[in-house]
Structures are given as structure tokens and as C-alpha cells.
Amino acid sequence: MKFTKMHGLGNDFIIVASEQELPEAVSTLAKQVCDRHFGIGADGLVYLLPSNRADVRMRIFNADGSEPEQCGNAVRCVARYYYERISDAKRELTVETGAGIQRVWIEGDDNTQVRVDMGNPILAGLQIPTTVDGERVVDQEIAVTAEGEGQSYFFTGVSMGNPHGVIEVKDVQHFPVEKWGPLLENHPIFPHKANIEFISVRSKNEVDMRVWERGVGETLACGTGACATLVATSLRGRTERQGTVHLLGGDLFIEWQESDGCVYMTGAASFVFDGVLQG
Ligand SMILES: N[C@@H](CCC[C@H](N)C(=O)O)C(=O)O
């Protein structure tokens, strides 16, 4: 199996370009190849496939083998891969994902920056999905217990195609993400589980974010998580509708445009190496 290792701000993927449908045991394969000791090592396995609705289609599998609907960092990597390795005919592309078709622009002289129209965020409680039946889920209390210690947090729910719970904390750099992340990801208020963003707001246009990703664990960056964060902080009046989200692996610029209601994400997509996996 030929593959290419890529990353978006340290959120790393094994990219496989294929003309065929996926192998039957793709979920088991994802677990094997994403393993950082016995496999290649990555946060996700991404298939780049032909599409009859867009320039290219992507399917992604988390490191635990589950298939999420969307992945912002992978969309940028897939677009750059397609532009540099398959067709450089145009710098505006479309990528079909499990959450719809994303418009993408390859930017900069070296193609390293990629801008993506991530579409309209979903804010209605049951559609995110959460078990909260409301038009919006803002500052909703959520209680968890770890090692006998009970804790309440307040999350804002946003779906960018995949579900997110955004929680503001005092000092995100020192926050115990590993302790509370898995409990919140699996809380019954999220019927499909959720990605959990822990954030601290620096100013009206800057937010620090760490993420506990559904099906993966703590990662260095999450594109959909950064989009969900800016939507949540602007809904709560903590930021404006555009700003920089500082992640452990680098920065993403996010704009939630008033005119079309869509969230635009701009950031890096990087090649690491090519390889062949022996059977
Ligand atoms: N890292 C991604 C999100 C990948 C999917 C996520 N783990 C899920 O299960 O929803 C991103 O950059 O958006």
C-alpha cells in the first residue's frame, strides 16, 4: 500500500490515493496503521477517492477505527495533495466529505496555505447531536466524575458536520485535558460522543485551544474544533466573528461570515514523507 504522510499543524494523517472502493476491513486497517508503535503512526487514515460530485472525495477514519463525518485539517491536506500530485489545473477546488461538499482555495506561492469554506455550523441541540432540545446549546452544564472527584463544566455545542463541545477554562495550557477529556467525550449528553475543545480567550480576536478528539485522544490541532470554538466564543460574546485560534501545533485563522453564515478556515497543510506499507 503506497501512502503519503501529511499533517495540518501536527494533526497527522496517512493519506492513501485510491481509484477503488475501500478495503472491507478498513476500520481494522486504520487502527493498525495509526498505531505509533506497531504501525506508521497517525491521528487518522484518509482515503482520497474519485468523486462524481466534486474534484475529489475524502473518507477519514480515526485512530480507533471509527469514521467521522468531517475533518478540517484533513480537507486542507487532501486539497494540497490533489493540487500538487493529481491536477494543478485550478487553485479553487471542491472536496466531497461525509458532511457535504467543501470549497477550497490553495493559497500562497508555495501552496502551503489552504482556505476552506466549512459551511454553516449546526447549532440546534438535537441536531448537533446532544440530548438538549433547544435552538442553541450555550453554556450548558455538564457534570463528570473522575477518581471520586465530581466536576461541573459549561459547554457550548456546535456541529461542523461532526459534534463539538466547547468549554472555557481559566488556564488551558495547564488544564488536565487527559483527565476530563475522555469523560466528556463519552458523556450521555452526546449520543454520538463529541470532540471536546478546552479554550482560554486572550482577546476579542485570539483564543488558545487544546482538544480531546473523539476516537483519537489529545491531538496537536483540530480544524473543525477551531471553527466550533470561534462560533461558540462569538455566540457567547467573548470574541468577534473572526480571529486566530492558537493550537498546540500552530495557528488557524477562522471567520464566521455574517453574509452567508459559513465558517472559513485558513491554515497550513504539509507533506512529511512518502512510503510503502508491506503486507
Ligand atoms: N482532526 C479533525 C477532526 C477529526 C475527526 C474527529 N476526531 C471526530 O471524530 O469527529 C479536524 O481537524 O477537524
The ligand as a MOL file (V3000), in Angstrom:
LIG
                    3D

  0  0  0     0  0            999 V3000
M  V30 BEGIN CTAB
M  V30 COUNTS 13 12 0 0 0
M  V30 BEGIN ATOM
M  V30 1 N -8.8570 16.4700 13.4930 0
M  V30 2 C -10.0560 16.7300 12.8250 0
M  V30 3 C -11.3000 16.0640 13.2960 0
M  V30 4 C -11.2220 14.5500 13.0690 0
M  V30 5 C -12.4940 13.8400 13.4020 0
M  V30 6 C -12.8000 13.8000 14.8720 0
M  V30 7 N -11.8530 13.0450 15.6200 0
M  V30 8 C -14.2200 13.2310 15.0470 0
M  V30 9 O -14.3650 12.0570 15.4130 0
M  V30 10 O -15.1730 13.9790 14.8040 0
M  V30 11 C -10.1910 18.1470 12.3330 0
M  V30 12 O -9.1410 18.7230 12.0000 0
M  V30 13 O -11.2920 18.6530 12.1720 0
M  V30 END ATOM
M  V30 BEGIN BOND
M  V30 1 1 1 2
M  V30 2 1 2 3
M  V30 3 1 2 11
M  V30 4 1 3 4
M  V30 5 1 4 5
M  V30 6 1 5 6
M  V30 7 1 6 7
M  V30 8 1 6 8
M  V30 9 2 8 9
M  V30 10 1 8 10
M  V30 11 2 11 12
M  V30 12 1 11 13
M  V30 END BOND
M  V30 END CTAB
M  END
